[in-house]
Amino acid sequence: MLPQIAEIQGQLEGQHYVTDRAIATTIYLAMTLRKPVLIEGQAGVGKTEIAKVLAAALNTDLIRLQCYEGLDANSALYEWNYPKQMLHIRLEEAVGEKHDIRQQEAEIFSEEYLLKRPLLNAITREDRAPVLLIDEVDRADEEFEAFLLEVLSDFQVTIPELGTVHAKHRPYVVLTSNRTRELSDALKRRCLYLWIDYPDFDKEVRIIETKVGGINHLLAEQVAAFMQVVRRVRLSKTPGMAESLDWAMSLMALHVDHLEAESVTETLGAILKDRDDVARLAGARTESIVGEITELDEDGLRTAPPQIAQRVDKELVSR
């Protein structure tokens, strides 16, 4: 491993983000080549967190553009502050000042009246390059994706009233996608690609112990093993790492130091976010899973979840 990659991995770990060589290498290449990174994966696996810890590690600002259906260029780039412009005109009329039309237009369409949205804000930073997070880009329309492609190509935008604005410091760009729709090949070609899957048992234990202060090793392992089972069962909404952390913190708040069927049943709402999923696992199945997990040693907790999940799945199918 290159020393620079090891340094990036250390910086991420220093921000309490449990990473691996693939993630650190991709971030290193993105910084070196100044290319955007497209991170895909299921919800709750830590895609957005990469941008946050990268900004903290680089000691720079994080600028976030949250995508949604119907997002347009104006909402992402800039808008004019029309109320302020109207107030300026009314005040001039009130004090009797008279300007020619061109001078008045130049005044009210100056940078003072410009509302910078995330994309323009990232491009116009004067001091240092920020981290630009374009979150859940798959939720935006294809038309916005085409516009985004233009911005990411040259990192410049044209404002008719002010001219073309170039980036003094090219931002570090992180795009995330939950794959609710397929992104265009053109956008993917502009980016380095990183897929983040659900963590394996050992990584999940490390994440829990890193993020949940004061948790004992046994409880962290049992939580990870239970989540490894649940993710292999066919559910409407598979819980991610975010749910693992919420659940671990919930158990800690209840002063639980090891899994028990009663406490697991009472806190299933921290893991499962669908009524039918809760109905599938609550009761005897939860008790059965917890009973098997609590009898396992560390090696068993690491290796047994696939077999436990297979049995639970068969029971659900045969209902």
Summary of the structure (lengths in Angstrom):
residues: 319
radius of gyration: 25.0
end to end distance: 50.7
largest distance: 85.7
contacts: 940
relative contact order: 0.12
helix: 56%
strand: 13%
